[in-house]
Amino acid sequence: IYPSWSEERYMQLTDIFKLDPKRKLHRFSKGMKRQAAFLLALSCMPELLILDEPIDGLDPVMRRMIKNLLFQETAARELTVVISSHNLREIEDMCDHVGIMHQ
């Protein structure tokens, strides 16, 4: 389905996230589902990644890891990431540009 899918990247991210690929998604916790979503999204090797509340439900260690992964992806592949969040403090260190919507 995804022409730019990278099995190599999928395996790398599986090792990073430590998620059991044989386990059903509905059995994962909220944080684990969020990690699985990142794993799959980044394995698709997109040019544009649109995220809505990307680190909601993650513990502080995982938040830092996700941020680092996004930094690495944007630097290595010139990935463009668009983030929607109500908590600017959590994502302000990740952004080059900020737009604020009111009403």
C-alpha positions in Angstrom: 0.0 0.0 0.0 2.8 2.4 0.9 5.3 2.7 -2.0 8.0 4.2 0.1 7.7 1.6 3.0 11.0 0.7 4.4 11.2 -2.8 6.0 14.8 -1.9 7.2 13.5 1.2 9.0 10.6 -0.8 10.5 13.0 -3.3 12.0 15.2 -0.5 13.4 12.2 1.2 15.0 10.9 -2.1 16.3 14.2 -2.5 18.2 14.0 1.1 19.5 10.4 0.9 20.6 10.6 -2.6 22.0 7.0 -3.4 20.9 6.1 -7.0 20.2 5.0 -7.1 16.5 2.9 -10.2 17.1 0.8 -8.5 19.8 -2.6 -7.2 18.8 -2.9 -3.4 18.8 -6.1 -3.4 20.9 -4.1 -5.0 23.7 -1.6 -2.1 23.9 -1.9 0.7 26.4 -2.5 4.3 25.2 1.2 5.0 25.2 2.1 1.8 23.4 -0.5 2.5 20.7 1.1 6.0 20.3 4.5 4.3 19.9 3.1 1.9 17.4 1.6 4.7 15.4 5.0 6.5 15.3 6.7 3.2 14.3 4.4 2.7 11.4 4.3 6.3 10.3 8.1 6.6 10.2 8.5 3.3 8.5 6.4 4.6 5.6 9.1 7.2 5.0 6.8 10.1 4.3 7.9 13.5 3.0 5.3 15.2 5.2 4.2 14.0 8.6 1.1 15.6 10.2 0.8 14.9 14.0 -2.1 15.8 16.3 -1.0 15.8 20.0 1.9 13.5 19.2 3.3 13.0 22.7 0.0 12.9 24.6 -0.1 9.7 26.7 3.6 9.1 26.7 5.9 9.0 29.7 8.8 11.6 29.9 11.4 9.1 28.7 9.4 8.1 25.7 8.5 11.8 24.9 12.3 12.6 24.8 12.9 9.6 22.5 10.1 10.6 20.1 11.4 14.1 20.0 14.9 12.8 19.2 13.5 10.5 16.5 11.7 13.4 14.9 14.9 15.5 15.0 16.9 12.7 13.4 14.2 12.1 10.7 14.0 15.8 9.8 17.8 16.2 9.6 18.5 13.0 7.7 15.6 13.0 5.2 14.5 16.6 5.2 11.1 15.4 6.5 8.5 18.2 7.1 6.6 17.7 10.3 3.4 19.7 11.1 2.3 19.4 14.7 -1.1 20.4 16.2 -1.0 20.7 20.0 -2.7 22.7 22.7 0.4 22.4 24.9 3.1 24.7 23.4 5.6 24.2 26.2 5.9 20.5 25.3 6.7 21.1 21.6 8.3 24.6 21.5 11.8 23.1 21.4 10.9 21.1 18.3 9.5 23.9 16.2 11.1 26.2 13.6 7.8 28.0 13.0 4.7 28.4 15.2 1.3 29.4 14.1 -1.5 30.1 16.6 -5.2 29.7 15.8 -7.7 31.7 17.8 -11.5 30.8 17.7 
